């Protein structure tokens, strides 16, 4: 006998939790990538003046390579927008968390809502849509600045 899949008790709340987890995970990943690249840039930049004063063989190639590395890393940061994604994703995750607590407490817009679950669905989708629009605008901005060079 085939079983039919069970619908979630509250699909709006499950969507909210799924999206909150997604945005939190993406925020952490972007933060880690940003900080790792920045640390590599800082270490590379700090090594250049030290190495410049050394009389070791091939030191000029190492110094030149560090300069190239810094340029590449900065380009990757600009292209992938890690810092912007980190902060935007974190803000969206926190907004979703805020919505969840308002909904569970039947406070704010949910206090007088005829159907709080419908209100939750609309507000969650609005937050996600707003973040998606901001992301698309930042991608287009990066593409335009890349083409202008």
C-alpha positions, 0 to 999 in steps of 0.5 A, a space after each residue: 500500500 502506497 503512502 501519501 506524503 504528509 504535508 507539514 503542519 505549518 509550511 510557512 514556519 518550515 519555509 521560514 526555518 529552512 530559509 533562516 538556516 540557509 542564510 545563516 550557513 551562507 553568511 558563515 561561509 562568506 565570512 570565512 572566505 572573506 576573512 581567509 582572503 584578507 588574512 592572506 592579503 595582509 600577510 603577503 603585504 607585510 612580507 613585501 617590505 621585509 623581503 625587499 631588504 634581503 639579499 637572498 637569491 630570487 627574492 625579487 621574484 618572490 616579492 613580485 609574486 606576492 604583489 601579484 597574489 595581492 592583486 588576484 586576491 583583491 580581484 576575487 574579493 571584488 568579484 565574489 562580493 564575500 563581505 557584502 554577501 556576509 552582511 546581507 545574508 546575516 541581516 536576512 537571517 536575523 530578519 527571518 529570526 525576528 519574524 519567527 519570534 513575532 509569529 510564535 508570540 502572536 505579536 506585531 503584525 500577527 496579533 490582529 491577523 485574520 490568518 497568522 500563517 498567511 501573514 507569515 508566508 507573505 512576510 517571509 516571502 517579501 524578505 526573501 524577495 527583497 534580499 534576492 533583488 538586492 543580490 541581483 542588483 549587486 551582481 549587475 553592479 559588479 558586472 558593469 564595473 568589470 566591463 567598464 575597466 
